[in-house]
């Protein structure tokens, strides 16, 4: 059963293939290990986490007309996410293949998500009513720059709070037009490297971190939750409020993949619930810790080589 206001989440949905080495990774050769296959994608993960908290969630993405697309549709809908806005395309469903070391830290990943180009400005415009109906909009930078800009303009025009997730350093550049236009952004969740790319400034110390966040606040971003890995999360608001949340001591890490998505979902859930930013971000960190330690692990297929 869903409760409270609805959230529209737009962006990536794909099949995650995560390979974990049994020991230290040796580059340019085969490494013994295990692999899992599960539904993933930033937007899809955020939507599923929000639905798990009882929020009414609608996912806007593109899935292929293949077995992977059918699986994602079926499992995500079963998790309580409204899939009625999703597009289908005669293209391979997106995939994310990650290699983790024996401690669960990401070594390298390849995201094959060209199918999302089918979610263009016309598709966004055709779903304007869904933007109007939502109490909060969440978008990830897997979308194309024109699609992101169109969605941001619609959110601004209808006075809907917008959360943006940069995804990676390479894809963070897709948010530049939104920042240049000064479109209001209620929340952005970059890590340190993504923040540096967005601000065009080095972020190599506390003073530099504060300067970079002030730069983004000057471009319309109200709240920033900057992931600092083992050092926690740095919170900053346009009003000048700052806080450093330590990384929760939640046990041995099993897998960092998807932790940021859970943190974003928890923070958005808190803001929707009327909590202050720090309390909302703490909820995000709690949910992220559950993912990292495997307590929130989805049912997956596992096989060993």
Secondary structure, 3 states (H helix, E strand, C coil): CCEEEEEEEECCCEEEEEEEECCCCCCCCCCCEEEEEEEECHHHHHHHHHHHCCEEEEEECEEECCHHHHHHHHHHHHCCCECCCCEEECCCCCEEEEEECCCCCEEEEEEECHHHHHCCHHHHHHCHHHHHHCCEEEEECCCCHHHHHHHHHHHHHCCCEEEEECCCHHHHHHHHHHHHCCCCEEEECCEHHHHHHHHCCCCCCHHHHHHHHHHHHCCCEEEEEEECHHHCEEEEECCCCEEEECCCCCCCCCCCCCHHHHHHHHHHHHHHCCCCHHHHHHHHHHHHHHHHCCCCCCCCEEEEC
